[in-house]
Amino acid sequence: MPLKELISTIAQALVDDPDSVEVREIEGDQNALIELRVAKGDIGKVIGKEGRTAQSMRTLLTAASTKLGRRAHLDIVD
């Protein structure tokens, strides 16, 4: 659950329409898949130039999940 909140907080700070941010966490044994959905107009803000923003979010997610003793992967769904 803290991983989901982390991604949600970051995404809401980046986009113009924070109410449209949806984050879903699909849990496995030792791993989690985090799906992020934003409004069509905000998808570029979450991905960033050459994917740098998305990669930074993935790096933060990896650091947080490692601290929890798990693995996590971020998918940005359009």
Sine and cosine of phi, psi and omega as CSV:
sin_phi,cos_phi,sin_psi,cos_psi,sin_omega,cos_omega
0.00,0.00,-0.62,0.78,0.03,-1.00
-0.90,0.44,-0.48,0.88,0.03,-1.00
-0.92,0.39,-0.66,0.75,0.03,-1.00
-0.88,0.47,-0.69,0.73,0.00,-1.00
-0.92,0.39,-0.59,0.81,0.03,-1.00
-0.87,0.49,-0.79,0.62,-0.02,-1.00
-0.91,0.42,-0.64,0.77,0.02,-1.00
-0.88,0.47,-0.70,0.71,0.00,-1.00
-0.90,0.44,-0.70,0.71,0.01,-1.00
-0.89,0.45,-0.73,0.68,-0.04,-1.00
-0.90,0.43,-0.66,0.75,0.00,-1.00
-0.90,0.43,-0.52,0.86,0.03,-1.00
-0.96,0.28,-0.42,0.91,-0.07,-1.00
-1.00,0.05,-0.53,0.85,-0.19,-0.98
-1.00,-0.05,0.27,-0.96,0.05,-1.00
-0.99,0.16,-0.50,0.86,-0.04,-1.00
-0.89,-0.46,0.99,0.14,-0.07,-1.00
-0.91,0.41,-0.35,0.94,0.01,-1.00
-0.94,0.34,-0.35,0.94,-0.04,-1.00
-1.00,0.03,-0.03,1.00,-0.02,-1.00
-0.96,0.27,0.82,-0.57,0.05,-1.00
-0.82,-0.57,0.77,-0.64,0.02,-1.00
-0.81,-0.58,0.78,-0.63,0.01,-1.00
-0.83,-0.56,0.70,-0.72,0.00,-1.00
-0.91,-0.41,0.83,-0.56,0.04,-1.00
-0.94,-0.34,0.92,-0.40,-0.10,-0.99
-1.00,-0.09,0.60,-0.80,0.13,-0.99
-0.88,-0.47,-0.34,-0.94,-0.01,-1.00
-0.91,0.41,-0.88,0.47,-0.01,-1.00
-0.88,-0.47,0.16,0.99,-0.03,-1.00
-0.68,-0.73,0.26,-0.97,0.01,-1.00
-0.63,-0.78,0.57,-0.82,0.09,-1.00
-0.93,-0.38,0.84,-0.54,0.02,-1.00
-0.96,-0.27,0.87,-0.50,0.04,-1.00
-0.97,-0.25,0.79,-0.61,-0.01,-1.00
-0.91,-0.42,0.80,-0.60,0.08,-1.00
-0.85,-0.53,0.71,-0.71,0.07,-1.00
-0.72,-0.69,0.15,-0.99,0.04,-1.00
-0.89,0.45,0.46,-0.89,-0.03,-1.00
-0.80,0.60,-0.66,0.75,-0.04,-1.00
-0.95,0.32,-0.30,0.95,-0.05,-1.00
-0.98,-0.18,-0.04,1.00,-0.08,-1.00
-0.88,0.47,-0.60,0.80,0.01,-1.00
-0.92,0.38,-0.53,0.85,0.01,-1.00
-0.94,0.33,-0.53,0.85,0.00,-1.00
-0.98,0.20,-0.56,0.83,0.00,-1.00
-0.99,0.15,-0.69,0.72,0.04,-1.00
0.99,0.16,0.09,-1.00,0.02,-1.00
-0.92,0.40,0.80,-0.60,-0.01,-1.00
0.80,0.60,0.42,0.91,0.06,-1.00
0.97,0.23,0.28,0.96,-0.07,-1.00
-0.92,0.39,-0.65,0.76,0.00,-1.00
-0.91,0.41,-0.70,0.72,0.03,-1.00
-0.89,0.47,-0.66,0.75,0.01,-1.00
-0.91,0.41,-0.61,0.79,0.05,-1.00
-0.91,0.42,-0.65,0.76,0.05,-1.00
-0.90,0.44,-0.63,0.77,0.03,-1.00
-0.91,0.42,-0.62,0.78,0.03,-1.00
-0.90,0.44,-0.71,0.70,0.05,-1.00
-0.89,0.46,-0.65,0.76,0.02,-1.00
-0.90,0.44,-0.66,0.75,0.03,-1.00
-0.89,0.45,-0.68,0.73,0.01,-1.00
-0.89,0.45,-0.70,0.72,-0.01,-1.00
-0.92,0.39,-0.65,0.76,-0.02,-1.00
-0.94,0.34,-0.57,0.82,0.05,-1.00
-0.90,0.44,-0.63,0.78,0.03,-1.00
-0.89,0.45,-0.52,0.85,0.03,-1.00
-1.00,0.08,-0.05,1.00,0.00,-1.00
0.98,0.21,0.47,0.88,-0.02,-1.00
-0.74,-0.67,0.01,-1.00,0.13,-0.99
-0.84,-0.55,0.52,-0.85,0.01,-1.00
-0.59,-0.81,0.49,-0.87,0.01,-1.00
-0.74,-0.67,0.66,-0.75,-0.01,-1.00
-0.96,-0.27,0.81,-0.59,0.13,-0.99
-0.91,-0.43,0.78,-0.63,0.09,-1.00
-0.99,-0.16,0.92,-0.39,-0.11,-0.99
-0.98,-0.19,0.72,-0.69,0.04,-1.00
-0.97,-0.22,0.00,0.00,0.00,0.00
